C-alpha cells in the first residue's frame, strides 16, 4: 500500500523540485520574479513539507503497528554462508564469521575476503581514476547494486521513515530491514541473478567496512544513504542532485560544513579500496574550498547549480564517480576499429584514439597497461570514447591530429594533455586490507566469542559518548 502511494507522490515531488530549480536559475541569472509568484512558491513548499511530514508519520505508525516491540527476524541471513563457515552476531548485532575448519573468526564475510583479494589484480592499471572505478564496479556487481535504481533506493529510504533523519544513527538490524526490501525488489525482477541473503550480508559488510571499521554497530543515516546511492544505477546528474538535497537546508542552500560532511562520506569509498591518496587523501577541506571558490567570491552558501557546475569539472576528490559511470556505459560498447597494438577487432569497452598519430587506436587493456608502439609515445594526447564514434567526431579528431603533427616535443612538455586522466597526480594508495584486525578464534581461547561481544559493546558505548549528531537533517 505504501509503495503504491509513494509512486503517486513521486511525480508531485519531481514537479516541486523542478519548480524550485527553475526559480533558482532565475535568481542566479538576475531574472526578477514577482512577489506574488514568490509567495505562491513559498506556500507550495510549505504545503509540500507538511504533506511529507504527515506521510512519514503515517508510515511510521503503520510500520510500528502490531510489532509489540519485537525485533525483526533476520535468521534467514545464516544462509549467506556454507560449511565450514557459520554466521554469528555480537551483542550489538554486528555480524562476524566463524571458520570451524581453521578455528578462526573474521569481521569479513568469506565472499567479501575473496572479493577484496581479487581487486589486487586491478593494481596493474596505471591510472588511479580508472583503477578505482574498476574496483568499485567489481564491488557494485558483486553486491548486485548495479540492478538497483536510484528511484527505488530513495523510495525505500522514505517508506522506512529515513526521510529527514540524516543526523540520526541507524543500527545493523534497521539497515538489514531496509536492504531486505531493496533486495526483494531487485530479486523479483532478476530472480536468477540475486541471492538475497548473500547480497544483503555483503552489503552490510561493505557499509560497515566503509563507515564503521570499529564495528560499533551504528552509522549515520546520511552515510547509509550516500553509501548506497554511490553504488546504485542511475543518471549521474540525478545522483548529484539527490546528494545535494541530502545536505541542503529548507532554503535549498548548503554551507561549507554540510558540504564537508557529504564529501567526507564520499571519499571513504576510495579509502576503503586503498586509493584515497590519489584523490587528495582524507582531507576534504581543499575540495570544499574549491567548490565555494568556483561558486563566487565570499560566498557562504551554495545552491544546487553551483554544486553541479563544480562536479561537471570532475574535481580530483570525486573524479572516480563519473569514471565509474563511463566504465559502466563502455562495457557493452563495440567500436569499428582495430587496436594498433594487440590487433583486437572490434574494440570492446573503452577506445582510445591518439590525437597526434594518424589512425592510431588502442583498446582499454593496452592503454591501461601502458603498452607502447613503434611511433606512438605515452606522452601523446589521447581521446577516450565509451560509446561508438560519429562521423563528426572522426573528422574532429583527424583535424586535431593534423594540427598536433606540427607541434614540437617542447610544446607537449609545456602543455601536457591528459584528458583521459582527470587526476593528473597519480599516487599509490594504501594496501588493501580489512578495516580492523579480525578476531582470532582458537582452542586456546574457548571464550573468544563472549569476549568479542563484550569488546564490541564497549566500543559501541565509547562511540555513542563521543559521536556528535551534527549531520544536516533536511532530506
C-alpha positions as CSV (number, residue, x, y, z in Angstrom):
1,X,0.0,0.0,0.0
2,X,2.7,2.4,1.0
3,X,4.7,1.6,-2.2
4,X,1.7,2.4,-4.4
5,X,1.1,5.6,-2.5
6,X,4.8,6.5,-2.8
7,X,4.6,6.1,-6.6
8,X,1.7,8.5,-6.7
9,X,3.7,11.1,-4.7
10,X,6.9,10.8,-6.8
11,X,5.6,12.9,-9.8
12,X,4.4,15.6,-7.4
13,X,7.8,15.7,-5.7
14,X,9.6,16.0,-9.0
15,X,7.4,18.8,-10.1
16,X,8.0,20.7,-6.9
17,X,11.8,20.2,-7.3
18,X,11.7,21.3,-10.9
19,X,9.8,24.5,-9.9
20,X,12.4,25.3,-7.2
21,X,15.3,24.6,-9.6
22,X,13.8,26.9,-12.2
23,X,13.3,29.6,-9.5
24,X,17.0,29.2,-8.5
25,X,18.0,29.6,-12.2
26,X,16.0,32.8,-12.4
27,X,17.7,34.1,-9.3
28,X,21.2,33.2,-10.4
29,X,20.7,34.9,-13.8
30,X,19.3,38.1,-12.2
31,X,15.8,37.5,-13.6
32,X,13.2,39.2,-11.4
33,X,10.3,37.1,-10.1
34,X,7.2,38.9,-8.9
35,X,6.4,39.0,-5.2
36,X,3.1,37.2,-5.9
37,X,4.9,34.3,-7.5
38,X,7.5,34.2,-4.8
39,X,4.7,34.0,-2.2
40,X,3.0,31.2,-4.1
41,X,6.3,29.3,-4.3
42,X,6.8,29.6,-0.6
43,X,3.3,28.5,0.1
44,X,3.8,25.5,-2.2
45,X,7.0,24.5,-0.5
46,X,5.3,24.8,2.9
47,X,2.4,22.7,2.0
48,X,4.6,20.0,0.4
49,X,6.8,19.9,3.5
50,X,3.7,19.4,5.7
51,X,2.5,16.6,3.4
52,X,5.8,14.9,3.6
53,X,5.8,15.1,7.4
54,X,2.3,13.8,7.6
55,X,3.1,10.9,5.3
56,X,6.3,10.0,7.1
57,X,4.4,10.0,10.4
58,X,1.7,7.7,9.0
59,X,4.3,5.3,7.6
60,X,6.0,5.1,11.0
61,X,2.6,4.3,12.6
62,X,1.9,1.6,10.1
63,X,5.4,0.1,10.4
64,X,5.1,0.0,14.2
65,X,1.6,-1.4,14.3
66,X,1.4,-4.9,15.6
67,X,5.1,-5.2,16.3
68,X,4.7,-5.1,20.1
69,X,8.4,-4.2,20.4
70,X,9.6,-7.5,18.9
71,X,12.7,-7.2,16.7
72,X,12.5,-8.4,13.1
73,X,13.7,-11.9,12.4
74,X,16.9,-11.8,10.4
75,X,17.7,-15.5,10.9
76,X,17.5,-16.0,7.1
77,X,20.9,-14.4,6.8
78,X,22.5,-17.6,8.2
79,X,22.1,-19.0,4.7
80,X,24.6,-16.5,3.4
81,X,27.5,-18.8,4.3
82,X,28.1,-22.5,3.8
83,X,30.1,-25.0,6.0
84,X,32.6,-24.9,7.4
85,X,31.6,-21.2,7.9
86,X,29.0,-20.0,10.4
87,X,27.4,-16.6,10.7
88,X,27.2,-15.1,14.2
89,X,26.4,-11.7,15.7
90,X,27.9,-9.7,18.6
91,X,25.8,-8.2,21.4
92,X,25.2,-5.0,19.3
93,X,24.0,-7.2,16.3
94,X,27.2,-6.8,14.2
95,X,27.8,-9.9,12.1
96,X,31.1,-11.9,12.2
97,X,32.0,-15.2,10.6
98,X,33.5,-18.4,12.1
99,X,35.6,-20.8,10.1
100,X,35.2,-24.0,12.1
101,X,37.8,-25.8,10.0
102,X,40.6,-23.3,10.6
103,X,39.1,-22.2,14.0
104,X,39.3,-18.5,13.2
105,X,36.8,-15.7,13.2
106,X,36.6,-12.7,10.9
107,X,34.7,-9.5,10.6
108,X,34.5,-10.0,6.8
109,X,32.2,-12.5,5.0
110,X,34.2,-15.2,3.3
111,X,33.0,-13.9,-0.1
112,X,34.0,-10.4,0.9
113,X,37.5,-11.6,1.6
114,X,37.6,-13.3,-1.8
115,X,36.3,-10.1,-3.4
116,X,38.9,-7.8,-1.8
117,X,41.7,-10.2,-2.7
118,X,40.6,-10.3,-6.3
119,X,40.8,-6.5,-6.5
120,X,44.5,-6.6,-6.2
121,X,44.6,-7.9,-9.8
122,X,43.5,-4.4,-10.9
123,X,46.5,-2.7,-9.4
124,X,48.2,-3.2,-12.8
125,X,46.0,-0.5,-14.2
126,X,48.3,2.6,-14.5
127,X,45.8,5.4,-13.8
128,X,44.2,5.8,-10.4
129,X,40.8,7.1,-11.6
130,X,40.3,4.1,-13.8
131,X,41.8,1.7,-11.3
132,X,39.5,2.9,-8.5
133,X,36.4,2.8,-10.8
134,X,37.2,-0.7,-12.0
135,X,37.5,-1.9,-8.4
136,X,34.2,-0.2,-7.4
137,X,32.5,-1.6,-10.4
138,X,33.5,-5.1,-9.3
139,X,32.1,-4.4,-5.8
140,X,28.9,-3.0,-7.3
141,X,28.3,-6.1,-9.4
142,X,29.2,-8.5,-6.6
143,X,26.6,-6.7,-4.4
144,X,24.1,-6.6,-7.3
145,X,23.8,-2.9,-6.7
146,X,24.1,-2.3,-10.5
147,X,20.5,-3.7,-10.6
148,X,19.1,-1.2,-8.1
149,X,17.7,2.1,-9.5
150,X,18.1,5.4,-7.7
151,X,14.4,5.9,-7.5
152,X,13.8,2.5,-5.9
153,X,16.5,3.3,-3.3
154,X,15.0,6.7,-2.4
155,X,11.5,5.3,-2.2
156,X,12.8,2.6,0.2
157,X,14.5,5.2,2.4
158,X,11.3,7.2,2.6
159,X,9.0,4.2,3.2
160,X,11.1,3.1,6.2
161,X,11.0,6.5,7.8
162,X,14.5,7.7,6.9
163,X,13.5,11.0,5.3
164,X,14.8,14.0,7.3
165,X,16.6,11.7,9.7
166,X,20.2,12.3,8.4
167,X,21.5,13.4,11.8
168,X,20.4,10.2,13.4
169,X,22.1,6.8,13.7
170,X,20.9,3.6,12.1
171,X,21.9,0.3,13.6
172,X,22.5,-3.0,11.8
173,X,19.0,-4.6,12.3
174,X,17.4,-1.4,10.8
175,X,19.9,-1.5,7.9
176,X,19.0,-5.1,7.3
177,X,15.3,-4.2,7.2
178,X,15.8,-1.5,4.6
179,X,18.2,-3.6,2.5
180,X,15.9,-6.6,2.7
181,X,13.1,-4.6,1.0
182,X,15.6,-3.4,-1.6
183,X,16.9,-6.8,-2.5
184,X,13.5,-8.4,-2.6
185,X,12.5,-5.8,-5.2
186,X,15.7,-6.5,-7.2
187,X,15.2,-10.3,-6.9
188,X,11.6,-10.0,-8.1
189,X,12.9,-8.6,-11.4
190,X,16.1,-10.7,-11.6
191,X,15.4,-14.0,-9.7
192,X,18.3,-15.9,-11.3
193,X,20.8,-13.2,-10.6
194,X,20.2,-12.2,-6.9
195,X,20.9,-14.4,-3.9
196,X,19.1,-12.2,-1.3
197,X,20.8,-13.5,1.9
198,X,24.3,-13.3,0.3
199,X,23.9,-9.9,-1.3
200,X,22.4,-8.4,1.8
201,X,25.1,-9.7,4.0
202,X,27.8,-8.4,1.7
203,X,26.1,-5.0,1.5
204,X,26.1,-4.8,5.3
205,X,29.7,-5.9,5.3
206,X,30.7,-3.3,2.8
207,X,28.8,-0.4,4.6
208,X,30.4,-1.4,7.9
209,X,33.9,-1.6,6.4
210,X,33.5,1.9,4.8
211,X,31.7,3.7,7.7
212,X,32.1,1.7,10.9
213,X,35.5,0.0,10.8
214,X,35.5,-0.3,14.6
215,X,32.2,-2.3,14.5
216,X,30.2,-0.2,16.9
217,X,27.0,-1.4,15.1
218,X,25.8,2.0,14.1
219,X,26.4,4.5,11.3
220,X,24.8,7.8,10.4
221,X,21.7,7.7,8.2
222,X,23.5,10.1,5.9
223,X,26.4,7.7,5.5
224,X,23.9,4.8,4.9
225,X,22.1,6.7,2.1
226,X,25.3,8.0,0.5
227,X,27.0,4.6,0.5
228,X,24.0,3.0,-1.3
229,X,23.4,5.9,-3.7
230,X,27.0,5.9,-4.9
231,X,26.7,2.2,-5.9
232,X,23.2,2.1,-7.4
233,X,22.4,2.6,-11.1
234,X,21.0,5.9,-12.4
235,X,21.8,9.0,-14.3
236,X,24.9,10.7,-12.9
237,X,23.3,14.2,-12.6
238,X,20.3,12.7,-10.8
239,X,22.7,11.2,-8.2
240,X,24.4,14.6,-7.8
241,X,21.1,16.4,-7.3
242,X,20.0,13.8,-4.7
243,X,23.3,14.0,-2.8
244,X,22.9,17.8,-2.7
245,X,19.3,17.5,-1.4
246,X,20.5,15.3,1.4
247,X,22.6,18.1,2.9
248,X,20.5,21.2,1.8
249,X,18.6,23.3,4.3
250,X,14.9,24.3,3.9
251,X,16.1,27.1,1.6
252,X,17.9,24.6,-0.6
253,X,21.3,26.1,0.4
254,X,24.4,24.3,1.6
255,X,27.2,25.8,3.7
256,X,30.8,24.6,3.9
257,X,30.3,22.4,7.0
258,X,27.5,20.4,5.3
259,X,29.4,20.0,2.1
260,X,32.4,18.8,4.1
261,X,30.2,16.1,5.7
262,X,29.0,14.9,2.3
263,X,32.4,14.8,0.7
264,X,33.9,13.0,3.8
265,X,31.3,10.2,3.4
266,X,32.1,10.0,-0.4
267,X,35.9,9.9,0.0
268,X,35.6,6.9,2.4
269,X,34.8,4.7,-0.7
270,X,38.2,5.1,-2.4
271,X,39.8,5.0,1.0
272,X,38.3,1.5,1.6
273,X,39.7,0.5,-1.9
274,X,43.2,1.6,-0.9
275,X,43.1,4.5,-3.4
276,X,42.5,7.6,-1.3
277,X,45.9,9.1,-1.7
278,X,45.3,9.6,-5.4
279,X,42.2,11.8,-4.7
280,X,43.7,14.2,-2.3
281,X,43.7,12.0,0.8
282,X,41.2,12.1,3.6
283,X,41.4,15.9,3.9
284,X,38.3,17.3,2.2
285,X,39.0,20.9,3.1
286,X,40.7,21.8,-0.3
287,X,37.7,20.3,-2.2
288,X,35.2,22.3,-0.1
289,X,37.2,25.5,-0.7
290,X,37.5,24.7,-4.5
291,X,33.7,24.3,-4.8
292,X,32.9,27.6,-3.0
293,X,35.6,29.5,-4.9
294,X,34.0,28.3,-8.2
295,X,30.6,29.5,-6.9
296,X,31.8,33.0,-6.4
297,X,33.9,35.3,-4.2
298,X,32.9,35.5,-0.5
299,X,30.0,33.1,-0.8
300,X,29.0,31.4,2.5
301,X,26.4,29.1,0.9
302,X,26.0,27.4,-2.4
303,X,23.0,26.3,-4.5
304,X,22.5,23.1,-6.4
305,X,23.6,24.8,-9.7
306,X,27.0,25.7,-8.1
307,X,27.4,22.1,-6.8
308,X,26.6,20.7,-10.3
309,X,28.9,23.1,-12.1
310,X,31.8,22.1,-9.8
311,X,31.2,18.4,-10.2
312,X,31.0,18.7,-14.0
313,X,34.6,19.8,-13.9
314,X,35.4,16.3,-12.4
315,X,37.3,17.6,-9.3
316,X,40.1,15.4,-8.1
317,X,38.3,14.1,-5.0
318,X,35.2,13.0,-6.9
319,X,36.5,12.1,-10.3
320,X,36.2,8.3,-9.7
321,X,32.4,8.5,-9.7
322,X,31.9,9.9,-13.3
323,X,34.6,7.5,-14.5
324,X,32.6,4.6,-12.9
325,X,29.6,5.7,-14.9
326,X,31.6,5.9,-18.1
327,X,33.1,2.5,-17.4
328,X,29.6,1.1,-17.0
329,X,28.5,2.6,-20.3
330,X,31.6,1.3,-22.1
331,X,31.2,-2.3,-21.1
332,X,28.9,-3.2,-23.9
333,X,30.3,-0.7,-26.5
334,X,31.7,-2.1,-29.7
335,X,33.9,0.2,-31.8
336,X,34.5,-0.5,-35.5
337,X,38.2,0.0,-35.1
338,X,41.3,-2.2,-34.6
339,X,43.7,-1.9,-31.7
340,X,47.1,-1.0,-33.3
341,X,48.9,-2.9,-30.5
342,X,47.1,-6.2,-29.8
343,X,45.1,-6.1,-33.0
344,X,41.7,-6.7,-31.3
345,X,38.8,-6.1,-33.6
346,X,36.3,-4.7,-32.9
347,X,37.4,-2.9,-29.8
348,X,35.1,-3.6,-26.9
349,X,34.9,-1.3,-23.9
350,X,36.8,2.0,-23.9
351,X,38.5,3.1,-27.1
352,X,41.5,5.5,-27.1
353,X,42.4,7.4,-30.2
354,X,45.8,9.2,-30.4
355,X,45.5,12.9,-31.3
356,X,49.0,13.1,-32.7
357,X,49.4,9.8,-34.7
358,X,47.1,9.4,-37.7
359,X,44.6,6.5,-37.5
360,X,46.1,5.1,-34.2
361,X,43.7,3.4,-31.8
362,X,44.1,1.4,-28.6
363,X,41.9,-0.9,-26.6
364,X,41.4,-0.3,-22.9
365,X,43.6,-3.3,-21.9
366,X,46.6,-1.9,-23.8
367,X,46.0,1.6,-22.7
368,X,45.6,0.7,-19.0
369,X,48.8,-1.4,-19.0
370,X,50.8,1.3,-20.8
371,X,51.8,-0.8,-23.8
372,X,53.9,1.1,-26.4
373,X,54.1,1.1,-30.2
374,X,56.9,2.0,-32.5
375,X,56.0,5.6,-33.3
376,X,53.3,6.2,-30.6
377,X,54.5,7.7,-27.3
378,X,52.8,7.6,-23.9
379,X,53.0,11.4,-23.8
380,X,50.8,11.8,-26.9
381,X,47.4,13.4,-26.2
382,X,44.6,10.8,-26.3
383,X,40.8,10.9,-26.8
384,X,38.6,8.5,-24.8
385,X,35.4,7.1,-26.2
386,X,32.9,5.0,-24.1
387,X,30.4,4.8,-27.0
388,X,30.8,4.4,-30.8
389,X,32.1,7.5,-32.5
390,X,30.1,9.6,-35.0
391,X,31.4,10.8,-38.3
392,X,31.7,14.4,-36.9
393,X,33.9,13.1,-34.1
394,X,36.1,11.3,-36.6
395,X,36.6,14.5,-38.6
396,X,37.3,16.5,-35.5
397,X,40.0,14.0,-34.2
398,X,41.6,13.9,-37.7
399,X,41.9,17.7,-37.6
400,X,43.4,17.7,-34.1
401,X,45.9,15.0,-35.2
402,X,46.9,17.1,-38.2
403,X,47.5,20.2,-36.1
404,X,49.4,18.2,-33.5
405,X,51.7,16.8,-36.2
406,X,53.3,20.3,-36.5
407,X,53.8,20.8,-32.8
408,X,57.2,20.1,-31.2
409,X,58.0,17.9,-28.2
410,X,58.7,21.0,-26.2
411,X,55.1,22.1,-26.7
412,X,53.7,18.9,-25.3
413,X,56.0,19.0,-22.3
414,X,54.9,22.6,-21.7
415,X,51.2,21.8,-22.3
416,X,50.5,18.3,-21.0
417,X,47.3,16.9,-22.4
418,X,45.7,14.3,-20.0
419,X,42.0,14.5,-20.9
420,X,41.8,10.7,-20.5
421,X,43.3,11.1,-17.0
422,X,41.3,13.6,-15.0
423,X,43.6,13.1,-11.9
424,X,46.9,14.3,-13.1
425,X,48.9,13.3,-10.0
426,X,49.0,9.6,-9.7
427,X,49.9,8.4,-6.2
428,X,49.7,4.9,-4.9
429,X,47.1,4.3,-2.2
430,X,47.3,2.2,0.9
431,X,47.4,-1.6,0.5
432,X,44.0,-3.3,0.6
433,X,43.3,-4.7,4.0
434,X,40.4,-5.3,6.4
435,X,39.3,-2.2,8.3
436,X,40.1,-3.8,11.6
437,X,42.1,-6.8,12.7
438,X,39.8,-9.9,12.6
439,X,39.3,-11.5,16.0
440,X,41.1,-14.8,16.1
441,X,39.4,-18.0,17.4
442,X,41.5,-20.9,18.6
443,X,41.4,-23.8,21.0
444,X,43.4,-21.7,23.4
445,X,40.7,-19.1,23.7
446,X,37.5,-21.0,24.4
447,X,35.5,-17.9,25.4
448,X,36.6,-15.7,22.5
449,X,33.1,-15.2,21.2
450,X,31.8,-13.9,24.5
451,X,34.8,-11.6,24.8
452,X,34.3,-10.4,21.3
453,X,30.7,-9.4,22.2
454,X,32.0,-7.6,25.3
455,X,34.6,-5.7,23.3
456,X,32.1,-4.7,20.6
457,X,29.7,-3.5,23.3
458,X,32.4,-1.3,24.9
459,X,33.3,0.2,21.6
460,X,29.7,1.0,20.9
461,X,29.4,2.8,24.3
462,X,32.5,4.8,23.7
463,X,31.4,5.7,20.1
464,X,28.0,6.8,21.3
465,X,29.5,9.0,24.0
466,X,31.9,10.7,21.6
467,X,29.9,10.9,18.4
468,X,28.3,14.3,17.8
469,X,24.9,14.4,16.0
470,X,25.9,17.3,13.7
471,X,24.7,15.9,10.3
472,X,22.2,18.0,8.4
473,X,18.6,16.9,8.7
474,X,16.9,18.1,5.5
475,X,16.1,15.1,3.3
